[in-house]
């Protein structure tokens, strides 16, 4: 079998690439390698920054979770005390509680 020669864009076979062509290709490869190293460095620094952000956000979420747990405990204790107040049978305490709730809602309505 015979092999066809490669042809250039205008139908003329390209000139044989000698030793100088290999140097040119090696130079292009070195430039591409440098660009890739720069891009890898940027990606590495970006990944490190993302990791730091994730750690900071996890810390904030843990602090918020602890705060919500403490508020939940306080609210549960308050609800328990209101339940005890309801079982005591005193109507004046319920009236004071009702007026206090109305007062708080009124203050919040005026403030907002």
C-alpha positions, 0 to 999 in steps of 0.5 A: 500500500502507499501512503498519501502525503498530507496536504496543506490548506491550499493543496500544497504539501507542507514543508518537512518539519526539521529540528527547529519545529520540535523546538517550537513545539517544545516551547509551546508546550512549556508555555502551555504548561506554565499557563496550566500551572498558573490556573492550577495555582488559582484553583488551589487558592480558590479551593482553600478560600472556599474551605475557609468560608465553609469552616466559618459558616459551619462555626456560625451555624453551630453557634446559631444552633446553640442559641436556638437550643437555649431559647427553646429551653427557656421557652419550654420552661416559660410554657411550663410556668404558664401551665402551672399558673393556669392550674392554680385557679387564680383569675387575676394572674390570667388577667395580668398575663392577658394585659401584659401580652396585649401591652407587648403586642401594642409596643411591638406594633408601635415600634415596627 
